[in-house]
Amino acid sequence: MSASTERGDLAAYACKSRLSRGRKHPEEFRDNRPAFERDRDRIIHCAAFRRLEYKTQVFVNHEGDYYRTRLTHSLEVAQIGRAIARRLRLNEELTEALALAHDLGHTPFGHTGEDVLDRLMKDHGGFEHNLQSFRVVDELEERYPGFNGLNLTWELREGIVKHASPYDAPLAVMADFLPGVVPSVEAQIINYADEIAYNNHDIDDGLKSGYITLEMLEQIDLWQEVSAGVRRKYPTIDDRRLVYQTISALIGLLIGDICATISVNLQQFGIADLNDLRRVNRPVAHFSEGITARNLELKRFLFDNLYRHHKVDKMRVKAEIFITRLFETYLRYPNLLPPKYRGRIERLGVERVVCDYIAGMTDRFALDEYKRLFEPYERV
């Protein structure tokens, strides 16, 4: 495939479309887009990506139009990932595609949904949203003649499987993706672009909700340092603009730190190209030691004061009830599943099919389905 439109100054350690290991299924293409650009476009146009608009980040979708969703989170991860990739001369299209795909398999109701499905599936292979994202792009999307899934490149699929927890995937899946070997630098940076995005947008959403306050944040070293710099530059700034400017500056600080750290690691480990990365087999993407410690303080603050806020916990309990009852009901009465899901039961087993169906639901659809099944006067 011609890769004539791919950026010409990519670093030797970057992934290049013309060197891709290819796709599972042979295809004839209408144009000569680079392989990773085509992957990105397929992800943007798939049904699972659109459903992210109505899937929870922290606040359930109906709680307010302002709060982030899985879709807006994925867009922010893509923006941060591309900023890192551009500075390091990595493949921006592969980075963006990985960012947009990393949450395709996420459940309704955020990590609560994931935890509940994992518990319900413990005797049937469990549930993990990275692997569910892989199932979405490899099997569950139905758009092309001749095969299921999106038929993405090997590099994109490896990055999805190895996102955040590269050694936890079942061997049946990992066997095709160099088990025990670090993924591309593009895949590695998505772990940190993800973290940078959710830490900072959760600060914004937490302040907007009133669950955390500026006074509380000022006790956190990293926030205090960055906000003090903003105040020095803009002495009369109001609190609302201070928040936006501090978040922006904090994102910039973290991007700069991880870029510098990666550059040092590449040089220190003698990694000149992608083959060297695989041979050395050491992660190169992480924060510096000083930023790691201060970022951990911020993460603990958010966990204690936002993710475990009593109002967030109330929704978590409700979500656990919703998903558990839906799962148990579909398991007992699989005829309630849509026909295309019922058709997969013989091949995949009823538990996995029910799990796939619930994992694909948006918050809104899950709530509506709960009403249709369990409220006597709700129309079915």
N, C-alpha and C positions, 0 to 999 in steps of 0.2 A: 504494500500500500504506500502511495506517495505521502510523505510528511512535509511537503514543501511549505506549508503554512505554519509549521511549528516554529517556535522561537529559536533563532539560530545561534544564540550565545549561551545555551544551557551548559551548566557545569558538567564535567566528566562523571561526577557521582549522581547526576540527575537521571531519572528514567526518561527514555525517549520512545516515542510511538513507533518509530521504524524498527526498534529493537525489541518490541513487545513479544512475549511468548505466545501471543495470539488468543483466540477465542475457542470455546468448546465446539461450537458448531460453525461450519464454513458458511459464509454469506457473500453475496454479490452486492456491492454498495453503489448508490447512485452518484456519489461524489467522492472526492479525495480528502475529506476531513481527516486530520490526525486521529489516531485510535482513541486517545484519552479525551479528546474533545467530543468525539462521538459518544463515548461512555457518559460524559457529563450531560449531554443533551438527552440521552435516553433516560437518565435518572430524573431530570427535570420534568419530563413528559409522562412519567409513570404514575399510576393511580396511588401507589403508596406514598409518593412524595406529596401529592395534593392533600392527602388525608392528614399530613402533619400539621396543617393549619388548625385543626380542631383537636389536637392532642396536647395534653398538659405538659408544661415545664415544671413549675411549682404550683401555680394557681390554676384551678380547673377553668376551662374555657369560658363558662358562663359567668365567672366572677368579675369579669371586666374586660373591655376591649383593649385596654392599655397593656396588659401583662403579656409577657413573652409566651409563645407557643413553641412546639417542636419545630415548626416551620421557620419562624423568625430566628430561633436559636441556630438552626442549621445554616441560615443565611449569614448570621454573624460569625459562625465558625469558618465558613467559606471565605469571608472577607479577611479575617485574621490569618487564616492559612495562606491565602494568596499573598498577603503582605510579607509573611515570612519567606515564602517561596521566591518571591520577586527579589528580595535582598540576597538570597543565597543562590540565585540562578537555578533553582529547582524547576520542575515541570509544573507550571501553574494550573494547567487543565486537569492533570491527574490529582493535584492537591485539592482543587475545587470539587472534582467529582467525588473524591473520598469524603470531603466535608459534607456534601449534600446527601450522601448515601449513609452516613454513619448512624443515623437514627431511624432509618426506614422500618426497622423491625420493632421499634418501641411500642409498648402497649398503651392503651388509654390509662389515664390517671398516673402518669409518670412512673417513678421507680416502685411505687406501691403495686401497680399492676404487674410489673415484672416480678416482684417478690412473691405475689400471690400465685401467679401462674407457675413459677418455679416450684412452689410448695405443692400445688395441685398436680404437677407433672413429675414429682420426684421419683416415682416408680416407672416412668415412661420416658426417660431421657432428659428430664428437667427442662428449664427454659432460661435462655440467656439472650439479651436483646441484640448483641453483636451477631450471634449465630442466626437469629431470626432475620436480621438485615440480610445476611447471606442467603437464607432461604427465599426471601422476597426477590432478590435479584437473580437467583439461580433457578427458581422453580415456580414461585407463586404468582408472579406477574405473567399475564397471558396477553401478549400483544403481537407476536410474530408467527408467521406460518412455519411449521416444521419443528418448533421447539418451544418449551416453556422458559420463562425467565427473560432477562434482558440480554443475555449472551455478551456479557462484559469481558474486558480483557483480563488475562491472568493477573496482572499487576493490581488492577482495581479490586478483584475478588480477594487476592491475598491481603490487601490492606484492610478490607472489611473484616475478614476472619481474625486478623491479628490486632484489631483495634483495641488498645488499652490492656488487653489480657492475652498476649500472643500464644501462651502455652496451655490455655485452658480448654481449647476446642477439642471435641472428640476426634480421635485419630482418623475415623472414617472421613471426616471433612478435612482435617489438617494434612493428611497424607499427600495431597496434591500440591501443597504450598510450603515446601521446605520446612517441615516441623523442627522447632528448636532453633531456627535461624531468624535473625532480626529482619523485619521488612524494610522496604525502601525508606530513604530519609523523608520522602513525601508522606508516607504512611505514618512514620514516627511523629512528625510535627502535628498531625491531626489530633493526637492525644492531648497535646498541650494547647493547641488552638481551641479545642473543646473546653478545656479547663479555664482558659483565659476568658472565653465567652461566657460560660455559665456563672463563674464567680462574679464577674462585673455586671452582667445583666440581672443577676439575682440581688445584688446590692440595690440596683435601681428599682426593681420590682418590690423589694422588701421595704425600701423607704416610701415608695408610693402607697403601699398597703398600710403603713404605720406600724408594722410589726417590728421594725428596727428604726433607730433614729440616728441623726447625725452625731449627737452626743455619745451614743454607744460606739459608733464607728471611730470616733476620735481617740478611743482607747486602743485601737489596733495600730500597731507601729507602721505598717506599710501604708495604710490609708492616711494616717496622720502626716507622714513624711510627704506624700504626694500632694495632699490637700494644702499643706503649708506652703509648698512651692507655688500652687495656684493662687493662694491668697497674697503671696509676696508680689506676684506679677499683676494681680488685679485686686488691689486693697479694698475696693468698694463693692466687690461682687456680692450678689445676693445668694442665699442658700441654694435655691433651685439651680441656678447656673453653676454654682460651685460644684454641685453633685455631678452635673454633666461634664464639666471640665476636668474634674478629678478622675472620673471613670475613664475619660478619653486619655488623659495623661498616664493613668495606671496601665491601661492596655498598651500604650506605646512603650512604657518602661519594660513590661514583661516581654513584648515582642523583641525589643532590643537586646534584652538579657539572653533570651533563648537563641537568637541569631549569633550572638557573640560566643555563647557556650558551644554551639554546634561547630562553629568555625575552629575554635580551639581544639575540640575533640577530633575533628577530621585531620587536623595537622598532627596532633599528638599520637593518634593511632595509625598514622601513615595511610589514610584512606584517600586515594586519588580518584577512584572510579567505583562503579557499582559492584564490580567483582571483588574489590578490596573490602567493601562494606560487608558482603556476605562472608568473606574469608575471616576477617577480624571478628565478626559476629558479636559486636558490642553496641548497645544503644548509644547513639550520638546526640539525640534530642532530649534535653532536660534543662531545667533552670540551673543557674549557678547555686553554689552552696548557700550564700547569704539570702538570695531571693527565695530559695526553697523553704528555708526556715520561716521567713516572714509570710510567705504565701500560705504555709500550713496554718499559721495563726489565724489568718483571714478565713480559711476554709472551716476551721473549728468554730470560729465565731458564727459563721453562717449556719452551720449545722445546729449549734445549740440554740440560736436565737431566731432563725427563720424556718429551717426545715423541721425543727421540732417545736415550733410555736404551737400552742394548744389549738388554735383555730385551723392550722394546717393539719394537725393530727386528727381533728374531727372529720375533715374530708378524707383523710387516709383511712379511717375506720369505715366510713361509708363506702369508699371505693372497694375495700376488701370484701364487704358484704355483697356489693353489686357483682363483682367478678366471680366470687365463689358461687353465688346462687345461679348465675348465668352458666358457668361451667358445669355444675352438677345437673342442671336442667337439660342442657344440650346432650350431656353424656347419657342421661336416662331416656331422653326423647330425641334421638338424632334426626328424626324426620322433620324437626323444626328448623334444621339447617337449610340454607339455600341449596338448590339442586347441584350446583358445581362443587360444593363442598361435600355433599353426600356421595358424589361420585368418586371421591378420593379415599373413602373410608377403608375399602378393601385393601388398597395399596399401602396406606399410611397408618391405619388404625384409628379408631374413633377418637381416642384421647388427643392424638397429635392434630387431627383435623379440627376438633373443637378448639384446641389451643391456637391454631393458626387463625381461625375465624375470630376469636376474641382479641387476639393480639392485633389484628388488622382494624379493629373498631376505633372510631374516634370517641372522645369523651361523650360527646353529644349523642352519638348513635347508641353507645352502651347504656346511657341513661334512658333514652327512648325505648330501647329494647327491654330494659328492666320494667318500665311502666307497662309496656304491651303484654308482658308475660305475667306480671304479678299484681297489677292493679285491676280489679274486676270491671270497672266501668271505662277503662281505656280501650279504644278501638285497636284491633290487631291489624 
